[in-house]
Amino acid sequence: MKPFDLYGFRDGDLESARVAIERALQVSFKAHESSYLGDYYRFGKPGESTLILRRNWDPDADELAEPEFPEVAILLETAYWDNPDGIREVLLNKVRGI
């Protein structure tokens, strides 16, 4: 099984995070909406290399999605990447606020 990673951004501007991550990883997110995640961005398809960018808020439960990280406003979930260490290095070096 390929690893899953979770990154957090303190800045609460979802759009700024999207732009920064797209530039750093050379991907293009698509906007989505769900009652569970709220407004979010996705790159990739389920079961493949994916990125999900969303707020650290669960609108359905009206609470933090990741309560163990209350200082984090934006979450980036990565899944099924062949080189997760490479993604981590790019994000840490090219995206501010992670």
Residue, then its C-alpha position, 0 to 999 in steps of 0.5 A: m500500500k502506498p502512503f498517505d500524508l496530511y499537511g497543514f497550513r496556518d493561513g486560512d485562505l483556501e484559494s491562496a493555498r490552492v495557487a501555491i500548491e498548484r505552482a509548487l507541484q505543477v498540478s491543477f486542482k478542480a473545485h468540488e463541494s460536499s456536505y461532508l467536506g464543504d468546498y474543497y479542491r481535488f487533483g486526481k481520481p479516487g484510488e489513484s494519486t490524489l491531493i485533497l485541499r480543504r478547510n480544517w472544518d467539518p461542516d456536517a459535524d460543525e467541528l474541526a475535521e482534525p481536532e488534534f491540529p487546532e492551529v491549522a486552518i487548511l489541510l492537504e491530504t495526499a494519497y497513493w503517490d509513488n514518491p511521497d518524500g519528494i512531494r513533502e520536500v517540494l511542499l516544504n521548500k516551495v510553499r509558505g506556511i506549511 
